[in-house]
């Protein structure tokens, strides 16, 4: 059995001090959002016990599907790196960026520079800087292949959408096919959900094309964040429906309207052509104190 832990959207705070010039434009509105809502509803009081519970379960690998930061100030990426390190060594922790991790164009490469050990594929040269063309990447861990896809692109004020792009989709299709031929359990990490309906300013612009790639090339699991809600969708494939799972923000308080802070454990068993995956959701619930199991169900096989 191989156990994957999945968390997302911790939006680590507090936002560090910044020069006035750094807060012009989109960052200003992000700061107002933090002051007005996120500062009260997101925080260490929720995140720390949740991560303590996660570490107590000693998963084989931890997957973080983006939005570690808030407005992409340089110091936030140091905080993000420290958080990833707290979850385990880089060979056991993988991250993909979210829209907040590429909040403005000037910060587009910060996550690539600061989190490189956690988003570099097995074939990455240790002395070659990670760049946008490194996506998708793959990390083979036993019978499981962790596949990281980036949807992080800078957007205008009030927009929070994502985009995979034609070249990355082509590489993803080839990679998934090759991993399938190797007989590996393919677990895809992506920030923006490729399934479901949401407002245009928050959507994955090429979601239909991404679904076509995953459905055609094949995968066993897709993990995402972004919506701050628990969700379970599917992508149809020739061998059956592929589960597409979203988790709430790991920092959201028990009474957050979109969903209390939680993470998932995926227990992978079986083998090629007969993979099985059980999902356990752990976290908070409205009106209750403490972290505990909230749901346990098979999602594949």
Buried (B, 14 or more C-beta within 10 A) or exposed (E): EBBBBBBBBBBBBEBBEBEEEBBEEBBBEBBEEBEEEBBEBBBEEBBEBBBEBBBEEEBBBBBBBBBBBBBBBBEBBBBBBEBBEEBBEBEBBBBBBBBBBBBBEEBBBBBBEBBBBBBBBEEBEEEEEBEBEBBBBBBBBEBBBBBBBBBBBBBEEEBBBBBBBEEBBEBBBEBBBEBBEEEBBBBBBBBBBBBBEBEEEBBBBBBEBBBBBBBEBBBBBBBBBBBBBBBBBBBEBEEEEBBBBBBBBBBBBBEBEEBBBBBBBBBBBBEEEEBBBBBBBBBBBEEEEEBEEBEEEEBBE
